[in-house]
Every structure is written in structure tokens, then in C-alpha cells.
Amino acid sequence: MAGSNENETQATADSRGASLPGAPAAGKNRIFIVDDHAMFREGLRQLIEHDPDLTVCGDAPDAATATEGIRESNPDVVIVDITLADSSGLDLVKSLRNDYEDLPVLIVSMHEESLYAERALRAGAMGYVMKNEPAKTVTAAIRSVLRGEMYLSRKMSSSVISKFMRGETDKPTSPLEILSDRELEVFRMLGQGKGTRQIAQDLGLTIPTIQSFRNRIKEKLHLKTAPELVLHAINWVQSESPKLPG
């Protein structure tokens, strides 16, 4: 009888352990979400866990927290936004590519696919979805990258293929495409009304470094003055705003 009770106790302990938060869900693909908006993370979690073969194993608002969480949770796919609390999502993608060569990363962002998708692929992401797409598009993209396939919208896929066929893979289709990833990040933050000091603090860089980026951006975009640069950046950020989901 004593042996039977011990076995029952052990079985109960095992079943409890299997249901602990963070424990791997049997047969389910594990997704880790990195986005600086808590409400979006929660909404995406509910969307993902609606599918019986998908589960969210963790989430984070910034790159530093994500790096630790990904190491601990061992996900099958990481979803990353372009804009994070402490860095660019593209920088996180590059870091993950270096640390986990076979870990697929999917970008889900409000930013225009035509400008950021190719940058994301070059950084090491396997797909790009805009936040205003239907919910089924996000789950379709997750399943694609789980199969080791790239995912882009039909329009973006056609654009990339057309550029390749014409031999124009390095030819920019937008003036902003000539900016480096970091220059584009600084340009975006200028458009959000942030000054040089705030940008330097947010990106962990020095003020002279940000000033150097600003000068290079002005030169590349053929802008003469600092106010002209800021106005150009504000207009661009505002032009993206209507594409945000309601």
C-alpha cells in the first residue's frame, strides 16, 4: 500500500509539473513575441493560442528582456516588431541570427512593408507582416516560417522578384532606401519629435554620433538645413500613421 501511495504521489507531482507556466506544451510550436506595446502582445497571444498547435512561450517589450527570455524558453519562432523600447527590431534580428542560426524570425510591424521588408530579410528575418493585415495572415506567416519558407505579401513578393529579374536588387525604389538601417531609425525618431539628445539616449549612442547620422541623412536626401530634415521626417512618419490598425 505504501508503495502504491508513493507512486500516486509521484504521478500527481509529474502531472503538476507538466502544467507549470513555461513548461513545453506537447506537440505545440512555441512562439516568443517581442513588441513594446503590452496590449498588442496580449492580443497576439490570444490569436496564436486560438490555434491548437501553437502556443506562446514568452514575450518581451525590448531587446534586452527578449534576449534573456528567448535563451530560457527555447522558442520555435520569434515575432519581432521594428520599433522596440530600447533598440531597433532589426538590430535584434541581426543579433538572433548570430546567436541562433536556425531560429526563424518573423517581423510583424506597423511600418510600411515596401521600405522595411527587404531590410528585414537582409538582417536575417524570414518574413514580414504589417499589423493592419487580417489575423489569418499572421498565423499563415507563422506556419510558413515554421516550414522554413519565406513569407511576404503577394505585392511585396512580386516586387522583389521583379527587381531580381531586372537585375535591380541594389537599386532603391524609394529615396529613403538609400539610408542605412541606423540612419533610417534616427530619421524615424526625428519624425516622432525626438531631439538629438533623446535619440542618443534611446539608442545608447553619443550625441556626436547622432549628429553625424543627421548630417549623413541630410546629404543623402539632399536636404540643406536641420529644420528641413526634421520637417521631412515628420511628414514621412505622419504618412505612415493611417496604415496603423484602428
N, C-alpha and C positions, 0 to 999 in steps of 0.2 A: 504494500500500500504506500509506504514511504517513497519507494522508487517511482510509483505512479504519480504521486503528488509532485515530486521533483520534476518529472517530465512535463506535467501540466503547467507548472510554474515557468519552466524554460520556454514552452510553446507560447505562453502568454507574453513573456518578455520579448520573444522573437517577433510576435505579431505587432507589439507596440513599437518596437524598433523600426519595423517596416513602414510605419505610418508617421514617423517623426518628420517635421518640416525639413526640407532639404534632402531627404532620402531619395535616391533614384527611383523614379516610377517605372515599374517593369513594363517593357515594351513601348515606352513612350520616348519620343525625341525631345531633348531638353533644350530650351531656348533661354538665352540671357538677354535682357533688354537694357540698353544704355540710352537714356533720354533725360534732359534736365527738367521736364515737366512731369510732376507726380501724377497728375490726372491722366495724362496720355499713357504713362506706364501702366496705370491700373486698367485703363480701357483696353490697351493692347493685351494685357494679361488675360482679361476676361474673353477677348476674342480668340486668343490662342488656345486657352484651356476649354473652349467650347468644342474643339476637335478632340476626339477620344485618343488619338495617337500623338498629341502634342502636349507639352507641359512647360511652364515657366519655372526654371530652377533658380532664378535670381534676377535682380535688377539694380541699377545704379544711376545716379544723376550726373556723374562726372567720370573722367578717365581714371583718376587715382583709385576711387572706390571700385570701379569696374575691373581694373587690373587684378585687384585682390580677390574680388568675387568670382571672376572667371577662373582664376587659379584654383579656388576652393571648390567650385561647383562643377567643373569639367563639362561645359555645355556642348551640344552638337552644332548649334548655330548661335551667333551673336548678332543682335539687331542694334544698329548704332545710328544716332541722329548726327547730322553735320555740326550742329551748334550744341556744345556742351557747356557746363558751368565753368570748367577750368581750362578748356582747350578746344581745338578743332577736332571734330569727329574723324576727319581724315588722318590726323596725327595718330589717333588711337588705332585706326585701321592699319596704318603702317607698322605700329608697334606690335599689334597682334599678329600681323603677317610674319614678323621677325621671330616672335616667340612661339607661335603655333602655326606652323606652315600649312597644316591640313585643316585648320579650323575655318569653316566658311563664315563670312561676314556679309550681312545684308544691310544696306543703308535704307532707312525709312525717314524721310525728311520733308520739311515744307519747302525747301529750296528747289528752284527750277531744275528739272532733270537735264534740260539741254545744256546747262552750264556746268553742272556738278557730276553728272553720271560718268563721263569719261574720266574725270579726275578721281572719282571713287574707284573705278576699275583699275586705274594705274596705281592707286595706293594699295590695292590688294583685295577690294571688295568683290563679291561675286554677283551682286545685283543692286538695283536702285528702284525704290518705290516712293512716290510722293504721297504725303499724308492725306491729300484730298481724294485718293483713289478709293474705290469700294473695298469693304472689308475682305471680300473673297480674293481680291488681288494680292493682299498681304499674305494670306495663307498659301496662295498659289506660288508666290515668290519664295516663301519659306520651303515649300516642298521641292521647288526647282533646285535651290542651292543645296538642300539635303541630298539630292541625287547627283550633286557635283556639276550641275548645269548653271550657266549664267542666266540672270533674269533682268530684262529691261522692258519698258513698254514697247508695243509694236512700232510706234512712231520713232522712238529712240533707236531701236534695233535697225530700222530701215536707214536712219541717218548714218549710223556707224558703218553699216555695210556699204552704203553709197560712197562714203568718204574713202573707205578702203578700196573699193573698185576703181575710184578715180585717182587713187594714189595721193589723197589729200589728208592722210591721217594726222599730219603735223600742222595742217593749215587751219587757223582759227576761224570759226564761223560767227563769233561774237567778239567785239573789241575786248571784253573782259577775259576772254580765254587766253590772252597773251600774258595775263598776270600769273605769277606763281601761286601755289596753294596758300602760302603765308601772306602774300600781298593781297589776295582776294579776301582773306579773313580780316586783315586790317581794314580794307576798303569797306567790307560789310559792317564792321564795328563803327567806322566813321559815319556810315549811313544811319546807324542807330542812335547817333547823337553823342557818342563817346569821344572824349578828348584823348590826346596823346598819352597823358599820364595814366588814365584809366585803362586804356588799351594795353599799355606796358604792364600794368599790374595784373590784368586779367590773363595775359598770355605769358607772364613770368619772364618778360624781356625788359631791357633797359630803355629809357626814354630816347637816347640817341639812336638805338636800333629801330624803334618805331618811326622816328623822324626820317631815318634813312629809307625805310619802306615807303613812307609817304612821298618822298622825293622821287623814288623809282616809279611809283604808281603814276604820279603826275607826268613824268617823262613818257611812260609807255602809252598813256591815254591822251597825250598832247594837251594837257591842261596847264595853264600858266600860273595860277595862284592857288593858295591854300583854300580860300573861300570857294573857288570854282570846284576844287576837288571835293570838298565837303558837300556842296550842293549836288554834284554829280552822284555822289554816293547815296545821299538821301533820296534822290529821285529813283535810283535803282532799287533801294530797299522798299520804298513805297510801291514800286511797280510789282514787287513780288507779293505784297500783302494780300491782294484779292485772291491769291491762289491758296490761302490758308483755309483749312476746313472750318465751317461755322461752329 
